Amino acid sequence: MKTTQLRTLVAIAEHGTLMAAADALCLSQPAVTKSIKELEARLGVQLLLRSGSGIRLTPYGEALLRRARTVVTEIARAEQELEEMKSSAGRTLEIGVSLLAASIVVPEAIHAFRKRFPDVQLDVHEYQTTRLIDGLRDGSFDMCIGFTGEGDPSNEFRVTPLGTVSQSLAVKSGDPLAGATQLAGLREAHWLYNYTRKSVPAFWAALTARAGNTGATLAPPSRITVCTARRLYAELASEAGVVSVWPDFQLNEETGLRCAVPRCPC
């Protein structure tokens, strides 16, 4: 039993006439008729009944049609998969990464991807989170890897969590702010934040809750500078009177800073 014969049977059932089936298969009507006759001869049963009102399937034809549709569908899927494999050789995948993610999860992920898909070319671009979101909207990126927080406009996308990173507050070593024992003692300082401004309210609510306060009684700092440039961030964080927010793995590398409000997590 040939695949082309099964496809012919499915096409006749879907289109109702030999002529319509021939057009759908890009064949001549005699070729369609011959294919069905050969299939009937092979099986030893009649599959179609022809009348003035058109063509209908016999019980044998209906039984075979159920199986034929499954076979034809699976073959189409297999052909599509093979085409995707062949076309991946020249494909370029556009990936956007955030400044922070670029130094954490991305290197290992790229190594693993190259092993699995060695023929796919990668273009990796590093941008701020807001630019990554815009790039997903306008189609500039196929996917993005970055950090998201409550308040970020990412609900329209499918987000797959890859992990979490703890953060802490820090001040310059020797700064009088280091003597603060409560979050309220730091609120009037100049704050340096490493993420999007839209996520500040959610960040502050979570921070005050963990510090034993509530967002309703402790207003957020009035002076907050948002900076996502890592080198500039380190420079600004080293100024006196500045409270900065750091991922713990980066804070451990900054010898000129110390944790504020003993290890106040974010």
Summary of the structure (lengths in Angstrom):
residues: 266
radius of gyration: 32.1
end to end distance: 66.4
largest distance: 98.4
contacts: 736
relative contact order: 0.10
helix: 47%
strand: 18%
